[in-house]
């Protein structure tokens, strides 16, 4: 599905566009709404002390620091890897386009 982008469109109109965005895809998934409802339900139950806040649900601060550091490292590493692959694909595509233009002319 191709999406045409109008570079002359106002910034606010582009920022508030809903169609052809990741939001349209996410909000249409049942898993997304299930996880939102589950999170809200557990939060309300814990807030009103219906569900006990015992140590089973809590993570120690030391473990959270390590987990957060590892998660941040892997997200940055994965994003860098994806961007590198994108740059290689972009270079290959531009090279192919140049070759096709030389062949045609």
N, CA, C and O atoms as a GROMACS GRO file, in nm:
protein
  420
    1UNK      N    1   0.084  -0.116   0.000
    1UNK     CA    2   0.000   0.000   0.000
    1UNK      C    3   0.090   0.124   0.000
    1UNK      O    4   0.165   0.147   0.094
    2UNK      N    5   0.081   0.202  -0.106
    2UNK     CA    6   0.162   0.321  -0.118
    2UNK      C    7   0.090   0.440  -0.055
    2UNK      O    8  -0.032   0.452  -0.063
    3UNK      N    9   0.168   0.525   0.006
    3UNK     CA   10   0.115   0.646   0.068
    3UNK      C   11   0.183   0.765   0.002
    3UNK      O   12   0.306   0.775   0.003
    4UNK      N   13   0.106   0.854  -0.054
    4UNK     CA   14   0.163   0.973  -0.115
    4UNK      C   15   0.169   1.083  -0.012
    4UNK      O   16   0.071   1.112   0.057
    5UNK      N   17   0.284   1.144  -0.002
    5UNK     CA   18   0.308   1.249   0.096
    5UNK      C   19   0.311   1.383   0.024
    5UNK      O   20   0.380   1.398  -0.077
    6UNK      N   21   0.238   1.478   0.075
    6UNK     CA   22   0.235   1.612   0.018
    6UNK      C   23   0.328   1.702   0.098
    6UNK      O   24   0.294   1.740   0.210
    7UNK      N   25   0.446   1.736   0.045
    7UNK     CA   26   0.539   1.819   0.121
    7UNK      C   27   0.489   1.961   0.144
    7UNK      O   28   0.542   2.032   0.230
    8UNK      N   29   0.389   2.004   0.069
    8UNK     CA   30   0.335   2.138   0.087
    8UNK      C   31   0.223   2.145   0.189
    8UNK      O   32   0.170   2.253   0.215
    9UNK      N   33   0.186   2.031   0.246
    9UNK     CA   34   0.077   2.029   0.343
    9UNK      C   35   0.119   2.098   0.473
    9UNK      O   36   0.236   2.093   0.510
   10UNK      N   37   0.025   2.161   0.541
   10UNK     CA   38   0.058   2.226   0.669
   10UNK      C   39   0.106   2.123   0.771
   10UNK      O   40   0.063   2.008   0.772
   11UNK      N   41   0.197   2.168   0.858
   11UNK     CA   42   0.256   2.079   0.957
   11UNK      C   43   0.152   2.018   1.050
   11UNK      O   44   0.160   1.900   1.083
   12UNK      N   45   0.055   2.096   1.092
   12UNK     CA   46  -0.049   2.045   1.182
   12UNK      C   47  -0.133   1.938   1.114
   12UNK      O   48  -0.171   1.839   1.177
   13UNK      N   49  -0.162   1.955   0.985
   13UNK     CA   50  -0.240   1.855   0.913
   13UNK      C   51  -0.163   1.724   0.902
   13UNK      O   52  -0.222   1.616   0.913
   14UNK      N   53  -0.034   1.733   0.880
   14UNK     CA   54   0.049   1.612   0.871
   14UNK      C   55   0.058   1.544   1.007
   14UNK      O   56   0.049   1.422   1.017
   15UNK      N   57   0.076   1.624   1.113
   15UNK     CA   58   0.089   1.568   1.248
   15UNK      C   59  -0.039   1.501   1.295
   15UNK      O   60  -0.032   1.405   1.372
   16UNK      N   61  -0.154   1.547   1.251
   16UNK     CA   62  -0.281   1.491   1.295
   16UNK      C   63  -0.339   1.388   1.198
   16UNK      O   64  -0.453   1.346   1.215
   17UNK      N   65  -0.262   1.349   1.098
   17UNK     CA   66  -0.309   1.249   1.002
   17UNK      C   67  -0.317   1.113   1.070
   17UNK      O   68  -0.223   1.072   1.139
   18UNK      N   69  -0.427   1.043   1.051
   18UNK     CA   70  -0.448   0.913   1.114
   18UNK      C   71  -0.434   0.799   1.013
   18UNK      O   72  -0.378   0.694   1.046
   19UNK      N   73  -0.483   0.818   0.893
   19UNK     CA   74  -0.480   0.710   0.794
   19UNK      C   75  -0.336   0.687   0.747
   19UNK      O   76  -0.256   0.780   0.738
   20UNK      N   77  -0.306   0.562   0.718
   20UNK     CA   78  -0.174   0.518   0.673
   20UNK      C   79  -0.065   0.546   0.776
   20UNK      O   80   0.048   0.580   0.741
   21UNK      N   81  -0.098   0.532   0.904
   21UNK     CA   82   0.000   0.547   1.010
   21UNK      C   83   0.005   0.419   1.093
   21UNK      O   84  -0.079   0.330   1.076
   22UNK      N   85   0.104   0.411   1.181
   22UNK     CA   86   0.115   0.295   1.268
   22UNK      C   87   0.001   0.292   1.369
   22UNK      O   88  -0.036   0.186   1.418
   23UNK      N   89  -0.054   0.410   1.402
   23UNK     CA   90  -0.166   0.415   1.496
   23UNK      C   91  -0.287   0.342   1.440
   23UNK      O   92  -0.356   0.271   1.512
   24UNK      N   93  -0.312   0.359   1.312
   24UNK     CA   94  -0.424   0.291   1.248
   24UNK      C   95  -0.406   0.140   1.256
   24UNK      O   96  -0.503   0.066   1.277
   25UNK      N   97  -0.284   0.094   1.240
   25UNK     CA   98  -0.256  -0.050   1.247
   25UNK      C   99  -0.271  -0.101   1.390
   25UNK      O  100  -0.334  -0.204   1.414
   26UNK      N  101  -0.212  -0.028   1.486
   26UNK     CA  102  -0.215  -0.073   1.626
   26UNK      C  103  -0.356  -0.072   1.684
   26UNK      O  104  -0.397  -0.167   1.751
   27UNK      N  105  -0.429   0.035   1.659
   27UNK     CA  106  -0.563   0.046   1.717
   27UNK      C  107  -0.660  -0.054   1.658
   27UNK      O  108  -0.767  -0.078   1.714
   28UNK      N  109  -0.625  -0.114   1.546
   28UNK     CA  110  -0.711  -0.214   1.484
   28UNK      C  111  -0.683  -0.356   1.532
   28UNK      O  112  -0.753  -0.449   1.493
   29UNK      N  113  -0.583  -0.373   1.617
   29UNK     CA  114  -0.545  -0.506   1.666
   29UNK      C  115  -0.613  -0.537   1.799
   29UNK      O  116  -0.621  -0.452   1.887
   30UNK      N  117  -0.661  -0.660   1.811
   30UNK     CA  118  -0.724  -0.704   1.935
   30UNK      C  119  -0.624  -0.713   2.049
   30UNK      O  120  -0.657  -0.683   2.164
   31UNK      N  121  -0.500  -0.755   2.019
   31UNK     CA  122  -0.398  -0.768   2.123
   31UNK      C  123  -0.370  -0.635   2.190
   31UNK      O  124  -0.351  -0.630   2.312
   32UNK      N  125  -0.368  -0.526   2.114
   32UNK     CA  126  -0.343  -0.394   2.170
   32UNK      C  127  -0.448  -0.359   2.275
   32UNK      O  128  -0.416  -0.318   2.386
   33UNK      N  129  -0.574  -0.376   2.238
   33UNK     CA  130  -0.682  -0.340   2.330
   33UNK      C  131  -0.687  -0.434   2.449
   33UNK      O  132  -0.720  -0.391   2.560
   34UNK      N  133  -0.654  -0.562   2.430
   34UNK     CA  134  -0.649  -0.657   2.541
   34UNK      C  135  -0.544  -0.613   2.643
   34UNK      O  136  -0.571  -0.614   2.764
   35UNK      N  137  -0.425  -0.576   2.596
   35UNK     CA  138  -0.319  -0.535   2.687
   35UNK      C  139  -0.352  -0.403   2.757
   35UNK      O  140  -0.318  -0.384   2.874
   36UNK      N  141  -0.417  -0.311   2.686
   36UNK     CA  142  -0.458  -0.184   2.749
   36UNK      C  143  -0.559  -0.211   2.860
   36UNK      O  144  -0.547  -0.156   2.970
   37UNK      N  145  -0.659  -0.294   2.832
   37UNK     CA  146  -0.762  -0.325   2.934
   37UNK      C  147  -0.700  -0.400   3.051
   37UNK      O  148  -0.734  -0.372   3.166
   38UNK      N  149  -0.611  -0.495   3.025
   38UNK     CA  150  -0.544  -0.569   3.132
   38UNK      C  151  -0.463  -0.475   3.220
   38UNK      O  152  -0.469  -0.483   3.343
   39UNK      N  153  -0.386  -0.384   3.158
   39UNK     CA  154  -0.306  -0.289   3.234
   39UNK      C  155  -0.394  -0.198   3.319
   39UNK      O  156  -0.365  -0.178   3.437
   40UNK      N  157  -0.499  -0.145   3.261
   40UNK     CA  158  -0.588  -0.058   3.338
   40UNK      C  159  -0.657  -0.134   3.451
   40UNK      O  160  -0.672  -0.080   3.561
   41UNK      N  161  -0.698  -0.257   3.425
   41UNK     CA  162  -0.764  -0.337   3.529
   41UNK      C  163  -0.671  -0.364   3.646
   41UNK      O  164  -0.710  -0.344   3.762
   42UNK      N  165  -0.550  -0.407   3.617
   42UNK     CA  166  -0.454  -0.434   3.726
   42UNK      C  167  -0.418  -0.308   3.801
   42UNK      O  168  -0.403  -0.311   3.923
   43UNK      N  169  -0.404  -0.197   3.730
   43UNK     CA  170  -0.372  -0.070   3.797
   43UNK      C  171  -0.483  -0.028   3.892
   43UNK      O  172  -0.455   0.014   4.004
   44UNK      N  173  -0.607  -0.039   3.848
   44UNK     CA  174  -0.719  -0.001   3.934
   44UNK      C  175  -0.729  -0.096   4.053
   44UNK      O  176  -0.753  -0.053   4.166
   45UNK      N  177  -0.712  -0.225   4.029
   45UNK     CA  178  -0.718  -0.322   4.139
   45UNK      C  179  -0.608  -0.297   4.241
   45UNK      O  180  -0.634  -0.307   4.361
   46UNK      N  181  -0.487  -0.265   4.198
   46UNK     CA  182  -0.377  -0.237   4.291
   46UNK      C  183  -0.400  -0.104   4.363
   46UNK      O  184  -0.370  -0.092   4.482
   47UNK      N  185  -0.451  -0.007   4.292
   47UNK     CA  186  -0.472   0.125   4.352
   47UNK      C  187  -0.577   0.119   4.464
   47UNK      O  188  -0.564   0.188   4.565
   48UNK      N  189  -0.679   0.039   4.447
   48UNK     CA  190  -0.784   0.026   4.548
   48UNK      C  191  -0.759  -0.089   4.646
   48UNK      O  192  -0.848  -0.126   4.722
   49UNK      N  193  -0.639  -0.145   4.645
   49UNK     CA  194  -0.596  -0.252   4.736
   49UNK      C  195  -0.686  -0.375   4.728
   49UNK      O  196  -0.699  -0.447   4.827
   50UNK      N  197  -0.747  -0.400   4.615
   50UNK     CA  198  -0.822  -0.523   4.594
   50UNK      C  199  -0.726  -0.636   4.563
   50UNK      O  200  -0.744  -0.749   4.608
   51UNK      N  201  -0.624  -0.605   4.487
   51UNK     CA  202  -0.517  -0.699   4.457
   51UNK      C  203  -0.398  -0.660   4.543
   51UNK      O  204  -0.351  -0.546   4.535
   52UNK      N  205  -0.348  -0.751   4.625
   52UNK     CA  206  -0.241  -0.711   4.719
   52UNK      C  207  -0.112  -0.675   4.645
   52UNK      O  208  -0.079  -0.732   4.541
   53UNK      N  209  -0.041  -0.580   4.702
   53UNK     CA  210   0.087  -0.539   4.645
   53UNK      C  211   0.199  -0.614   4.716
   53UNK      O  212   0.278  -0.554   4.789
   54UNK      N  213   0.204  -0.742   4.696
   54UNK     CA  214   0.309  -0.819   4.762
   54UNK      C  215   0.436  -0.816   4.677
   54UNK      O  216   0.438  -0.759   4.568
   55UNK      N  217   0.540  -0.879   4.728
   55UNK     CA  218   0.670  -0.876   4.663
   55UNK      C  219   0.672  -0.955   4.532
   55UNK      O  220   0.766  -0.942   4.454
   56UNK      N  221   0.572  -1.036   4.508
   56UNK     CA  222   0.568  -1.114   4.384
   56UNK      C  223   0.559  -1.023   4.262
   56UNK      O  224   0.616  -1.053   4.157
   57UNK      N  225   0.488  -0.912   4.275
   57UNK     CA  226   0.468  -0.822   4.162
   57UNK      C  227   0.573  -0.712   4.154
   57UNK      O  228   0.581  -0.642   4.053
   58UNK      N  229   0.652  -0.695   4.256
   58UNK     CA  230   0.749  -0.587   4.260
   58UNK      C  231   0.889  -0.638   4.225
   58UNK      O  232   0.928  -0.747   4.266
   59UNK      N  233   0.963  -0.559   4.148
   59UNK     CA  234   1.101  -0.592   4.114
   59UNK      C  235   1.194  -0.506   4.197
   59UNK      O  236   1.167  -0.388   4.219
   60UNK      N  237   1.304  -0.564   4.244
   60UNK     CA  238   1.400  -0.483   4.320
   60UNK      C  239   1.463  -0.376   4.232
   60UNK      O  240   1.474  -0.392   4.110
   61UNK      N  241   1.506  -0.265   4.294
   61UNK     CA  242   1.564  -0.155   4.219
   61UNK      C  243   1.690  -0.197   4.143
   61UNK      O  244   1.711  -0.154   4.029
   62UNK      N  245   1.772  -0.280   4.204
   62UNK     CA  246   1.894  -0.325   4.137
   62UNK      C  247   1.865  -0.403   4.010
   62UNK      O  248   1.933  -0.388   3.909
   63UNK      N  249   1.762  -0.486   4.016
   63UNK     CA  250   1.724  -0.563   3.898
   63UNK      C  251   1.666  -0.473   3.790
   63UNK      O  252   1.690  -0.495   3.671
   64UNK      N  253   1.590  -0.372   3.831
   64UNK     CA  254   1.534  -0.280   3.734
   64UNK      C  255   1.642  -0.199   3.663
   64UNK      O  256   1.631  -0.172   3.543
   65UNK      N  257   1.748  -0.161   3.735
   65UNK     CA  258   1.857  -0.086   3.674
   65UNK      C  259   1.928  -0.169   3.569
   65UNK      O  260   1.958  -0.120   3.460
   66UNK      N  261   1.955  -0.294   3.600
   66UNK     CA  262   2.022  -0.382   3.505
   66UNK      C  263   1.933  -0.409   3.385
   66UNK      O  264   1.980  -0.405   3.271
   67UNK      N  265   1.807  -0.436   3.409
   67UNK     CA  266   1.713  -0.463   3.301
   67UNK      C  267   1.699  -0.343   3.209
   67UNK      O  268   1.698  -0.357   3.087
   68UNK      N  269   1.687  -0.224   3.267
   68UNK     CA  270   1.673  -0.103   3.188
   68UNK      C  271   1.798  -0.076   3.106
   68UNK      O  272   1.789  -0.037   2.990
   69UNK      N  273   1.914  -0.096   3.165
   69UNK     CA  274   2.040  -0.074   3.093
   69UNK      C  275   2.052  -0.172   2.975
   69UNK      O  276   2.089  -0.132   2.865
   70UNK      N  277   2.020  -0.298   2.998
   70UNK     CA  278   2.027  -0.396   2.890
   70UNK      C  279   1.926  -0.366   2.780
   70UNK      O  280   1.957  -0.376   2.662
   71UNK      N  281   1.806  -0.331   2.820
   71UNK     CA  282   1.703  -0.300   2.721
   71UNK      C  283   1.743  -0.180   2.637
   71UNK      O  284   1.728  -0.181   2.515
   72UNK      N  285   1.794  -0.076   2.701
   72UNK     CA  286   1.840   0.042   2.627
   72UNK      C  287   1.952   0.006   2.531
   72UNK      O  288   1.951   0.050   2.416
   73UNK      N  289   2.048  -0.072   2.577
   73UNK     CA  290   2.159  -0.114   2.489
   73UNK      C  291   2.107  -0.189   2.369
   73UNK      O  292   2.147  -0.159   2.256
   74UNK      N  293   2.019  -0.286   2.389
   74UNK     CA  294   1.970  -0.366   2.278
   74UNK      C  295   1.882  -0.286   2.182
   74UNK      O  296   1.885  -0.311   2.062
   75UNK      N  297   1.805  -0.192   2.234
   75UNK     CA  298   1.723  -0.108   2.146
   75UNK      C  299   1.812  -0.020   2.058
   75UNK      O  300   1.789  -0.008   1.938
   76UNK      N  301   1.914   0.040   2.118
   76UNK     CA  302   2.006   0.123   2.040
   76UNK      C  303   2.083   0.038   1.940
   76UNK      O  304   2.099   0.078   1.824
   77UNK      N  305   2.129  -0.079   1.981
   77UNK     CA  306   2.203  -0.168   1.892
   77UNK      C  307   2.115  -0.213   1.776
   77UNK      O  308   2.160  -0.213   1.661
   78UNK      N  309   1.993  -0.252   1.803
   78UNK     CA  310   1.902  -0.298   1.698
   78UNK      C  311   1.867  -0.184   1.603
   78UNK      O  312   1.863  -0.204   1.482
   79UNK      N  313   1.841  -0.065   1.657
   79UNK     CA  314   1.808   0.050   1.573
   79UNK      C  315   1.926   0.084   1.482
   79UNK      O  316   1.907   0.113   1.364
   80UNK      N  317   2.046   0.082   1.537
   80UNK     CA  318   2.164   0.110   1.457
   80UNK      C  319   2.180   0.005   1.347
   80UNK      O  320   2.216   0.039   1.234
   81UNK      N  321   2.155  -0.120   1.380
   81UNK     CA  322   2.165  -0.228   1.281
   81UNK      C  323   2.062  -0.208   1.169
   81UNK      O  324   2.094  -0.224   1.051
   82UNK      N  325   1.940  -0.172   1.205
   82UNK     CA  326   1.835  -0.148   1.105
   82UNK      C  327   1.870  -0.029   1.016
   82UNK      O  328   1.848  -0.033   0.895
   83UNK      N  329   1.924   0.076   1.076
   83UNK     CA  330   1.960   0.194   0.997
   83UNK      C  331   2.074   0.162   0.902
   83UNK      O  332   2.076   0.210   0.789
   84UNK      N  333   2.170   0.081   0.946
   84UNK     CA  334   2.279   0.040   0.858
   84UNK      C  335   2.227  -0.040   0.740
   84UNK      O  336   2.269  -0.018   0.626
   85UNK      N  337   2.134  -0.132   0.766
   85UNK     CA  338   2.075  -0.208   0.656
   85UNK      C  339   1.997  -0.118   0.562
   85UNK      O  340   1.999  -0.137   0.440
   86UNK      N  341   1.927  -0.020   0.618
   86UNK     CA  342   1.853   0.075   0.534
   86UNK      C  343   1.949   0.153   0.445
   86UNK      O  344   1.922   0.170   0.326
   87UNK      N  345   2.060   0.200   0.500
   87UNK     CA  346   2.157   0.276   0.420
   87UNK      C  347   2.215   0.190   0.309
   87UNK      O  348   2.234   0.238   0.197
   88UNK      N  349   2.245   0.063   0.337
   88UNK     CA  350   2.296  -0.026   0.233
   88UNK      C  351   2.192  -0.048   0.124
   88UNK      O  352   2.225  -0.046   0.005
   89UNK      N  353   2.068  -0.068   0.162
   89UNK     CA  354   1.961  -0.086   0.064
   89UNK      C  355   1.940   0.041  -0.018
   89UNK      O  356   1.918   0.034  -0.139
   90UNK      N  357   1.948   0.156   0.047
   90UNK     CA  358   1.931   0.283  -0.022
   90UNK      C  359   2.042   0.302  -0.126
   90UNK      O  360   2.015   0.341  -0.240
   91UNK      N  361   2.167   0.275  -0.086
   91UNK     CA  362   2.279   0.287  -0.179
   91UNK      C  363   2.264   0.192  -0.297
   91UNK      O  364   2.289   0.230  -0.412
   92UNK      N  365   2.222   0.069  -0.270
   92UNK     CA  366   2.202  -0.028  -0.378
   92UNK      C  367   2.090   0.016  -0.472
   92UNK      O  368   2.101   0.001  -0.593
   93UNK      N  369   1.984   0.071  -0.416
   93UNK     CA  370   1.872   0.118  -0.498
   93UNK      C  371   1.913   0.236  -0.584
   93UNK      O  372   1.879   0.242  -0.702
   94UNK      N  373   1.986   0.331  -0.526
   94UNK     CA  374   2.032   0.446  -0.604
   94UNK      C  375   2.128   0.402  -0.715
   94UNK      O  376   2.125   0.455  -0.826
   95UNK      N  377   2.214   0.307  -0.684
   95UNK     CA  378   2.306   0.255  -0.786
   95UNK      C  379   2.229   0.186  -0.898
   95UNK      O  380   2.261   0.205  -1.015
   96UNK      N  381   2.130   0.108  -0.862
   96UNK     CA  382   2.047   0.041  -0.963
   96UNK      C  383   1.972   0.143  -1.047
   96UNK      O  384   1.961   0.126  -1.169
   97UNK      N  385   1.920   0.247  -0.986
   97UNK     CA  386   1.850   0.351  -1.060
   97UNK      C  387   1.944   0.420  -1.159
   97UNK      O  388   1.906   0.447  -1.273
   98UNK      N  389   2.067   0.448  -1.116
   98UNK     CA  390   2.165   0.508  -1.206
   98UNK      C  391   2.198   0.417  -1.322
   98UNK      O  392   2.210   0.464  -1.436
   99UNK      N  393   2.211   0.288  -1.296
   99UNK     CA  394   2.240   0.192  -1.404
   99UNK      C  395   2.125   0.184  -1.502
   99UNK      O  396   2.147   0.176  -1.623
  100UNK      N  397   2.003   0.185  -1.453
  100UNK     CA  398   1.886   0.180  -1.541
  100UNK      C  399   1.878   0.306  -1.625
  100UNK      O  400   1.846   0.300  -1.743
  101UNK      N  401   1.906   0.422  -1.565
  101UNK     CA  402   1.903   0.546  -1.641
  101UNK      C  403   2.010   0.548  -1.750
  101UNK      O  404   1.986   0.597  -1.860
  102UNK      N  405   2.129   0.495  -1.719
  102UNK     CA  406   2.235   0.486  -1.822
  102UNK      C  407   2.196   0.391  -1.933
  102UNK      O  408   2.226   0.416  -2.049
  103UNK      N  409   2.129   0.283  -1.898
  103UNK     CA  410   2.087   0.185  -1.998
  103UNK      C  411   1.981   0.244  -2.091
  103UNK      O  412   1.983   0.218  -2.211
  104UNK      N  413   1.891   0.321  -2.037
  104UNK     CA  414   1.783   0.379  -2.116
  104UNK      C  415   1.834   0.490  -2.206
  104UNK      O  416   1.789   0.503  -2.319
  105UNK      N  417   1.928   0.570  -2.157
  105UNK     CA  418   1.974   0.684  -2.238
  105UNK      C  419   2.079   0.649  -2.339
  105UNK      O  420   2.125   0.736  -2.413
   0.00000   0.00000   0.00000
